[in-house]
Amino acid sequence: MQSPLYQLPLRLDEITRKQRHLTCTLRHSMAQNLHLIISTYRGESAFSEDFGCSLWDEEFNMQLNPRWKDNLIASLGLAIGKFEKRLELQEVKVAMEEVNEWVGRDNLRVRKCLHIELKGVIRKTNEPFRYQGAIFISPLAQQ
C-alpha cells in the first residue's frame, strides 16, 4: 500500500494528536513540492543545503546579467532533478512581466512578476504533467 501524500502546510499538531491530516493527489503533491523548490533559496532548508533554486540569487542580477534567465532555468532543472524524482522534466520556461499595481488611490507601484512553466512526464504513470506558477519579486510576494 502506498503511503498517503499529505497536503501542505503540514499540521504536526494534528498528527501528534493522531488526528487525520488532509491528503492530496500525486499531481497536487508534485505541484506543492515544485512550488517549495521554486520559492526556497538554496541554503534555507535545514535538511539539505542544495534544496531550492537560484531565483533569489538571480533576483539581484537580473538588471546586470543578461544570462539570468538561463542560469535560473539550469538551476531549476538541477533542483527538480534532485528533489522531485517523480517528474521527468522536459521543459522549463521562465518569463518576466512588469505589473502596475495601485497602492491606495494615488500611488502606483511597478512590480516584477516571474512566470514559471514546467512540463514533463510523471514517471510512475507516464502521464503528461504541467506546472505553472507566478512569483512577484521586487518587492517580493506570491501570487
Secondary structure, DSSP 4 states (H G I P E B T S, - for coil): -PPPPBPSSP-HHHHHTTPPPPB--HHHHHHHHHHHHHHSBTT--SS-TT-SBTHHHHTTTTTT-TTHHHHHHHHHHHHHHHH-TTEEEEEEEEEEEEEEEEETTTEEEEEEEEEEEEEEEETTTTEEEEEEEEEEETTTEE-
